[in-house]
Amino acid sequence: MTTTSDGVSTAGRLSTPVFAAIVVTVLAWASAFVVIRGVAPHFGGGARALRRRTVGASLLS
């Protein structure tokens, strides 16, 4: 398998770190729906939105 200088495979395969990032992203995104459904009876829409923004901001910083 040949790769370019930026780590992109020329054989059409994903590198291991890229594949791992995709898997983690999809699993985190899918689990968010379960958590939102579970806390829906306990928190209003505004509180849930604030929590989503807070978690997102902390993960991106």
Backbone as CSV, one residue per row, in Angstrom:
resi,resn,N_x,N_y,N_z,CA_x,CA_y,CA_z,C_x,C_y,C_z
1,MET,0.843,-1.169,0.000,0.000,0.000,0.000,0.888,1.231,0.000
2,THR,0.586,2.175,-0.844,1.372,3.391,-0.968,0.607,4.549,-0.357
3,THR,1.325,5.380,0.378,0.689,6.560,0.965,1.424,7.804,0.511
4,THR,0.708,8.903,0.469,1.317,10.174,0.118,1.909,10.809,1.357
5,SER,2.516,11.969,1.205,3.182,12.626,2.330,2.212,13.051,3.423
6,ASP,0.953,13.255,3.086,-0.022,13.649,4.108,-0.760,12.460,4.711
7,GLY,-0.339,11.247,4.437,-0.895,10.058,5.059,-2.119,9.491,4.381
8,VAL,-2.509,10.017,3.231,-3.679,9.514,2.521,-3.264,8.320,1.687
9,SER,-4.002,7.261,1.809,-3.689,6.035,1.082,-4.081,6.181,-0.378
10,THR,-3.215,5.730,-1.233,-3.533,5.746,-2.651,-4.214,4.462,-3.093
11,ALA,-4.321,3.490,-2.189,-4.950,2.220,-2.530,-6.432,2.214,-2.192
12,GLY,-6.992,3.335,-1.735,-8.409,3.407,-1.441,-8.779,2.957,-0.046
13,ARG,-7.802,2.716,0.830,-8.082,2.298,2.198,-7.921,3.475,3.144
14,LEU,-8.658,3.417,4.237,-8.510,4.425,5.281,-7.379,4.026,6.211
15,SER,-6.647,5.015,6.681,-5.610,4.710,7.662,-6.286,4.385,9.000
16,THR,-5.562,3.727,9.867,-6.114,3.304,11.153,-6.600,4.478,12.000
17,PRO,-5.844,5.581,12.125,-6.347,6.709,12.922,-7.620,7.327,12.347
18,VAL,-7.712,7.394,11.037,-8.914,7.950,10.409,-10.110,7.041,10.671
19,PHE,-9.921,5.748,10.520,-10.993,4.801,10.773,-11.440,4.857,12.230
20,ALA,-10.490,4.948,13.157,-10.821,5.044,14.584,-11.598,6.318,14.874
21,ALA,-11.210,7.430,14.252,-11.929,8.692,14.455,-13.360,8.601,13.944
22,ILE,-13.551,7.941,12.821,-14.900,7.772,12.278,-15.750,6.924,13.216
23,VAL,-15.206,5.826,13.714,-15.946,4.940,14.612,-16.322,5.666,15.903
24,VAL,-15.378,6.392,16.490,-15.658,7.121,17.737,-16.728,8.180,17.507
25,THR,-16.644,8.892,16.396,-17.627,9.937,16.093,-19.025,9.357,15.933
26,VAL,-19.141,8.280,15.190,-20.460,7.671,14.964,-21.038,7.116,16.262
27,LEU,-20.219,6.470,17.072,-20.716,5.928,18.341,-21.127,7.035,19.309
28,ALA,-20.346,8.115,19.377,-20.707,9.233,20.261,-21.982,9.906,19.785
29,TRP,-22.122,10.075,18.483,-23.308,10.712,17.924,-24.551,9.845,18.175
30,ALA,-24.422,8.545,17.991,-25.560,7.648,18.200,-25.943,7.555,19.674
31,SER,-24.962,7.543,20.564,-25.286,7.439,21.983,-25.932,8.708,22.513
32,ALA,-25.717,9.834,21.847,-26.343,11.080,22.288,-27.865,10.972,22.237
33,PHE,-28.400,10.279,21.249,-29.845,10.126,21.142,-30.406,9.346,22.333
34,VAL,-29.686,8.339,22.773,-30.128,7.542,23.922,-30.123,8.394,25.189
35,VAL,-29.082,9.171,25.366,-28.983,10.027,26.551,-30.067,11.096,26.538
36,ILE,-30.296,11.723,25.407,-31.324,12.766,25.312,-32.696,12.192,25.621
37,ARG,-32.982,11.019,25.100,-34.278,10.395,25.383,-34.419,10.042,26.860
38,GLY,-33.319,9.627,27.477,-33.353,9.247,28.891,-33.550,10.421,29.839
39,VAL,-32.991,11.585,29.492,-33.106,12.739,30.388,-34.269,13.648,30.028
40,ALA,-34.949,13.382,28.949,-36.043,14.250,28.498,-37.118,14.490,29.560
41,PRO,-37.528,13.485,30.334,-38.568,13.746,31.329,-38.091,14.628,32.494
42,HIS,-36.777,14.749,32.674,-36.252,15.441,33.840,-35.816,16.872,33.564
43,PHE,-35.532,17.200,32.319,-35.050,18.531,31.970,-35.872,19.104,30.839
44,GLY,-36.042,20.411,30.834,-36.746,21.083,29.754,-35.833,21.245,28.539
45,GLY,-36.395,21.769,27.473,-35.638,21.937,26.240,-34.474,22.896,26.373
46,GLY,-34.668,23.992,27.098,-33.603,24.969,27.274,-32.423,24.409,28.047
47,ALA,-32.701,23.666,29.099,-31.631,23.070,29.904,-30.848,22.036,29.096
48,ARG,-31.551,21.259,28.285,-30.862,20.270,27.446,-29.988,20.955,26.405
49,ALA,-30.489,22.019,25.807,-29.704,22.745,24.810,-28.452,23.346,25.441
50,LEU,-28.598,23.911,26.634,-27.451,24.484,27.328,-26.416,23.411,27.642
51,ARG,-26.863,22.260,28.078,-25.928,21.171,28.377,-25.223,20.684,27.114
52,ARG,-25.952,20.567,26.006,-25.330,20.149,24.749,-24.271,21.151,24.316
53,ARG,-24.586,22.426,24.426,-23.615,23.464,24.033,-22.393,23.438,24.947
54,THR,-22.616,23.240,26.232,-21.507,23.211,27.189,-20.582,22.029,26.922
55,VAL,-21.164,20.862,26.705,-20.345,19.667,26.434,-19.611,19.847,25.110
56,GLY,-20.297,20.334,24.090,-19.659,20.538,22.802,-18.508,21.534,22.872
57,ALA,-18.729,22.628,23.586,-17.675,23.642,23.715,-16.480,23.110,24.483
58,SER,-16.746,22.328,25.518,-15.622,21.795,26.311,-14.828,20.758,25.513
59,LEU,-15.500,19.985,24.675,-14.790,18.998,23.868,-13.992,19.638,22.738
60,LEU,-14.453,20.774,22.246,-13.749,21.431,21.161,-12.633,22.343,21.619
61,SER,-12.617,22.671,22.904,-11.557,23.575,23.387,-10.358,22.838,23.911
